[in-house]
Amino acid sequence: MPGKPLFDEIRAACPLVSVGVLTADLMSLGSELKLMETAGVRLLHVDVMDGCFCPMMTVGPCLIKAMKTPLYKDVHLMIEDPLDKLEGYVAAGADMITVHAESCRHIHRVVQTLGRMSNANDPSRGLLRGLALNPGTPLDVIPPLLDELEMIFLLAVNPGWSGQKFIGSTPARIDRLKQMLREANRDVLIGIDGGITRNNIEQVARMGADIIVTGSAVFDGKTPLENARFMIDAVRDAVTRP
């Protein structure tokens, strides 16, 4: 573990910005994705909500399949009982699939099942498995699942709505997660998701996350190309400047 070329590629490129596409102009999605390619984005984040796990309903496998892009598809399933739905998202072209620890009783079975699936875009690159935790979920749920994970995402907002403020307890949770991984001697990608803006992204990057998810700060309906470049540069500056 991990033993997956995609993991190695992302690990070598970290920290990375994963840009959420739901706030893009979906009627012009192709051109919006081209702008992300031009900006140097490597990961596209898709928030899948079912109206049950969290209040909103968003998109499903059809949109993921329709995203014609060389960028990696980072799919975040905020849905109840995801086990029977995994195959549809894998077939649609997800490169990375994150499920929530709170989404079902048998989350180990879910990530274990993902581990037996192949990346539909290129089986040789591997399919990355992630676990997401809501802000109120204790980190103690993580250790029994570590053997089945390549990524752990800590949410910095409660899932369901954009525009929420970054929750202040997140930095301490990131520090504890890094300590847990060191003690377990495990190399797992750490992600932060929610409440990331132009004003705080450099500060968030200094917390040591490998993947930082942002959406409306990029797709603001005005200057997505410039916004994406700003976010990427801010992350790079955070790790290169003393």
C-alpha positions in Angstrom: 0.0 0.0 0.0 -0.4 2.3 -1.8 1.5 0.8 -4.8 -0.5 2.9 -7.2 1.1 5.1 -9.9 -1.6 7.8 -9.4 -0.8 8.0 -5.7 2.9 8.4 -6.4 2.2 11.1 -9.0 0.0 13.1 -6.7 2.3 12.6 -3.7 5.2 14.0 -5.8 3.2 17.0 -6.9 1.7 17.9 -3.5 0.4 20.2 -2.3 -2.3 20.4 -4.9 -5.5 22.4 -5.3 -8.6 20.3 -6.2 -11.1 22.6 -7.9 -14.8 22.0 -7.2 -16.8 22.1 -10.5 -20.3 22.6 -9.1 -20.0 26.3 -9.1 -18.8 26.4 -12.7 -21.1 27.4 -15.5 -22.4 23.9 -16.2 -23.9 25.0 -19.5 -20.3 25.8 -20.6 -18.6 23.1 -18.7 -16.2 22.1 -21.5 -14.8 25.6 -21.8 -14.7 26.0 -18.0 -12.6 22.8 -17.7 -10.3 24.0 -20.5 -9.6 27.1 -18.4 -8.6 24.9 -15.5 -6.2 23.0 -17.7 -4.7 26.3 -18.8 -4.3 27.4 -15.2 -2.4 24.3 -14.3 -5.1 22.6 -12.2 -4.6 18.9 -11.9 -7.6 17.7 -9.9 -11.3 18.4 -10.4 -13.5 17.9 -7.4 -17.1 16.8 -7.8 -19.4 17.0 -4.8 -22.1 14.3 -5.1 -25.0 15.0 -2.7 -28.1 12.9 -2.5 -30.4 15.2 -0.5 -30.4 12.6 2.3 -26.8 12.6 3.7 -26.8 16.4 3.4 -29.6 18.8 2.4 -28.7 19.4 -1.2 -29.0 17.2 -4.3 -26.3 17.8 -6.9 -25.1 15.5 -9.6 -24.4 11.8 -10.4 -22.3 9.6 -12.7 -23.7 11.2 -15.9 -22.0 14.5 -15.2 -18.7 12.8 -14.2 -18.8 10.8 -17.5 -19.5 14.0 -19.4 -16.4 15.8 -18.1 -14.1 15.3 -21.1 -10.8 16.3 -19.7 -7.3 14.9 -19.0 -7.5 16.2 -15.5 -8.1 13.7 -12.7 -11.6 13.4 -11.4 -11.7 13.7 -7.6 -15.2 12.4 -6.6 -16.6 13.1 -3.2 -19.6 11.0 -2.3 -21.8 12.7 0.2 -24.5 10.1 0.0 -26.1 7.5 2.3 -25.2 3.8 1.9 -22.7 4.3 -1.0 -21.8 0.6 -1.4 -24.2 -0.3 -4.2 -23.5 3.0 -6.0 -19.7 2.7 -6.2 -19.7 0.9 -9.5 -21.6 3.6 -11.3 -19.1 6.3 -10.3 -16.1 4.1 -11.1 -17.5 3.3 -14.5 -18.1 7.1 -15.1 -14.4 7.7 -14.8 -13.6 8.7 -11.3 -9.9 8.5 -10.5 -10.4 9.2 -6.8 -13.4 8.3 -4.8 -14.0 9.6 -1.2 -16.7 8.2 1.0 -17.9 9.5 4.4 -17.2 7.7 7.6 -20.7 8.6 8.7 -22.5 7.4 5.5 -23.2 3.8 6.6 -22.7 1.2 9.3 -20.1 -0.8 7.4 -17.8 1.7 6.0 -14.9 -0.7 6.0 -16.8 -2.9 3.5 -17.2 0.1 1.3 -13.5 1.0 1.1 -12.6 -2.6 0.8 -14.9 -3.0 -2.1 -13.4 0.1 -3.8 -10.0 -1.6 -3.4 -11.1 -4.4 -5.7 -12.2 -2.0 -8.5 -10.1 -0.7 -11.4 -9.8 2.8 -12.8 -12.0 2.9 -15.9 -9.8 5.6 -17.5 -6.6 3.6 -17.1 -6.5 0.4 -14.9 -2.7 0.8 -14.6 -2.9 4.1 -12.8 -5.0 2.8 -9.9 -8.1 4.1 -8.2 -7.5 6.1 -5.1 -9.7 5.6 -2.0 -10.5 8.4 0.4 -12.3 8.7 3.7 -14.0 12.0 4.6 -14.9 13.1 8.2 -17.4 15.7 9.1 -16.2 18.4 11.6 -17.9 16.6 14.5 -16.7 13.1 13.8 -13.9 11.9 16.1 -10.6 10.9 14.4 -10.7 7.7 16.3 -12.7 6.1 13.4 -9.6 6.3 11.2 -7.1 3.7 12.5 -9.1 0.5 11.7 -9.5 1.7 8.1 -5.9 2.8 7.4 -5.0 -0.3 5.5 -7.7 0.4 2.9 -7.0 4.1 2.3 -4.9 6.4 0.2 -6.5 9.6 1.3 -8.2 11.2 4.3 -10.2 14.4 4.0 -11.2 16.5 6.9 -14.2 18.8 6.3 -13.7 22.3 7.6 -17.5 23.0 7.2 -20.6 21.0 7.7 -21.5 19.4 4.3 -24.4 20.7 2.2 -23.9 24.4 1.4 -21.2 26.5 -0.1 -20.2 29.8 1.4 -19.7 28.5 5.0 -16.8 29.8 7.1 -13.8 27.7 7.9 -14.3 26.0 11.2 -11.7 27.0 13.8 -11.0 23.5 15.2 -9.7 22.2 11.9 -6.0 23.1 12.4 -5.9 21.0 15.6 -7.6 18.1 13.8 -5.0 18.3 11.0 -2.2 18.2 13.5 -3.6 15.2 15.3 -4.2 13.4 12.1 -0.6 13.9 11.0 0.5 12.6 14.4 -1.7 9.5 14.0 -0.2 8.8 10.6 3.3 9.2 11.8 2.7 6.8 14.7 1.1 4.3 12.3 4.0 4.8 9.8 1.5 5.3 7.0 1.8 7.5 4.0 -1.7 8.8 3.3 -2.7 12.0 1.5 -4.4 14.5 3.8 -7.1 16.8 2.3 -8.9 19.8 3.7 -12.3 20.5 2.2 -14.6 23.5 2.8 -14.5 27.2 3.5 -11.4 27.8 1.4 -11.2 31.3 0.0 -8.6 33.6 -1.6 -8.1 35.2 1.8 -7.3 32.0 3.8 -5.8 29.5 1.3 -2.2 30.4 2.1 -2.9 30.0 5.8 -4.7 26.7 5.2 -1.8 25.4 3.0 0.6 26.1 5.9 -1.3 23.5 8.0 0.3 20.8 5.9 -2.5 19.4 3.8 -1.6 17.6 0.6 -4.9 18.4 -1.2 -6.9 21.6 -0.7 -10.4 21.7 -2.1 -11.9 25.0 -3.3 -14.8 25.8 -5.5 -16.6 29.1 -5.5 -13.3 31.0 -4.9 -12.4 29.8 -8.4 -15.7 29.7 -10.3 -17.0 33.1 -9.2 -18.6 33.8 -12.6 -16.0 36.5 -13.3 -12.4 35.4 -13.6 -12.0 31.6 -13.1 -8.7 31.4 -14.9 -7.1 34.1 -12.8 -8.7 32.8 -9.6 -7.3 29.3 -10.2 -3.9 30.6 -10.9 -4.1 32.7 -7.7 -5.0 29.7 -5.6 -2.3 27.5 -7.1 0.3 30.3 -6.6 -0.8 30.9 -3.0 -0.4 27.2 -2.1 3.0 27.1 -3.7 4.1 30.3 -1.9 2.9 28.8 1.4 5.3 25.9 1.1 8.3 27.6 -0.4 8.4 30.8 1.6 9.9 30.6 5.2 
